[in-house]
């Protein structure tokens, strides 16, 4: 898993190193922004690794059976971990490509389906994203995932100017997770009747799942 993270990061960094010397001024700005994202991700990994080491110390005192650890097939791990890495780097096309491979092999893997649906939202592939979010909302028993799915479905309806349906989904999201701020903000936006509303569809919430 760790190898896949660093392979993804190294691929992106190698590309930046090749492109930067011949890049235009505008392209260099974009390269620096992407480097900033890599640096932020690197800092996150270091912090999470330190937290993990602390937990490892506590685990040494526990007596657990080795067969309780669920081993996912390598194919799932490779594509899913790469997809998560691309998502954190905001490279949503590459993320969707990897996550579609995961879903094709493991259609009930809802976490991967959620990352895929959110990537499709960023790519404005609304119909495809909607189909995945509907499946997630119907299949999951996890209230947090359900709330993200309902909120995203509300955003899609708002984009299509189906504001009554959008409000219904935002209310469902709040029922599932009353502490989720995005659907509350989105309800306020659609109530104002502003066609230029800035919808919050859950990416920040999903990023917290990566770090959880």
Secondary structure, 3 states (H helix, E strand, C coil): CHHHHHHHHHHHHHHHHHHHCCCCHHHHHHHHHHHHHHHHHHHHHHHHHHHHHHHHHHHCCCCCCHHHCCCCCHHHHHHHHHHHHHHHCCCHHHHHHHHHHHHHHCCCCHHHHHHHHHHHHHCCCHHHHHHHHHHHHHHCCCHHHHHHHHHHHHHHHHHCCCHHHHHHHHHHHHHHCCCCHHHHHHHHHHHCCCCCCCCCCCHHHHHHHHHC
